[in-house]
Amino acid sequence: MTGFWGADFDEPVRSEDELRSWIARGELARVAEHPIGGRFFKRQAIRMPAFQRFVPEMDVDALAAYVRWIRAGTWRPLIR
């Protein structure tokens, strides 16, 4: 599974609901339940942490908006 900034981000995350699920649950049901995709998903050395128990739903929304903002390329790094 790719990260939020990986070149293949648009393949695993096809909708806003999937992005929110990935942040909240640390997995994508469509991939985890697939016979082949699920095997790879379970064998990942580094997994996306599930934040659902630690952050309110409003914060998951904010994190999803942040990821979409970064993916849109409108941010600029700070110059020191």
C-alpha positions in Angstrom: 0.0 0.0 0.0 1.3 3.4 -0.9 1.4 6.4 1.4 -0.6 9.6 1.0 2.1 11.1 -1.2 2.9 8.0 -3.2 2.5 8.0 -7.0 -0.2 5.3 -6.7 -2.3 7.1 -4.1 -5.3 7.5 -6.5 -5.5 3.8 -7.1 -6.1 2.6 -3.5 -8.0 5.7 -2.4 -10.9 6.2 -4.9 -13.2 8.4 -2.9 -13.4 10.7 0.1 -15.1 7.9 2.1 -12.1 5.6 1.4 -9.7 8.3 2.5 -11.6 8.9 5.7 -11.7 5.1 6.3 -8.0 4.8 5.7 -7.3 7.5 8.3 -9.9 6.3 10.9 -9.4 2.5 10.5 -6.0 2.2 9.1 -7.2 0.1 6.2 -9.4 0.1 3.1 -12.2 -2.4 3.2 -12.2 -2.9 -0.6 -8.5 -3.9 -0.5 -8.5 -5.7 2.9 -11.5 -7.9 1.8 -10.1 -8.7 -1.6 -8.7 -12.3 -1.8 -5.3 -11.2 -3.2 -5.2 -7.6 -2.0 -6.1 -8.7 1.5 -3.0 -11.0 1.7 -0.7 -8.1 0.8 -2.5 -5.8 3.2 -2.1 -8.2 6.1 1.6 -8.8 5.4 2.6 -5.1 5.4 5.7 -4.4 7.5 4.5 -0.9 8.2 0.8 -0.2 8.4 -1.2 2.9 8.5 -2.2 3.5 12.1 -5.9 3.6 13.0 -6.8 6.9 14.6 -10.5 6.2 15.2 -10.1 5.5 18.9 -7.9 8.6 19.5 -9.4 11.4 17.5 -12.9 12.7 17.0 -14.6 12.3 13.7 -14.2 16.1 13.1 -10.5 15.6 13.3 -10.6 12.8 10.8 -12.4 15.2 8.4 -9.7 17.8 9.0 -6.9 15.2 8.3 -8.7 14.1 5.1 -8.9 17.8 4.0 -5.2 18.2 4.7 -4.3 15.2 2.7 -6.4 16.4 -0.2 -4.8 19.9 0.1 -1.3 18.4 -0.1 -2.3 16.1 -3.0 -3.6 19.2 -4.9 -0.1 20.7 -4.9 -1.2 24.1 -3.6 1.1 24.0 -0.6 4.6 25.5 -0.5 7.4 24.4 1.8 8.7 26.8 4.4 12.0 28.4 3.3 14.5 28.9 6.2 
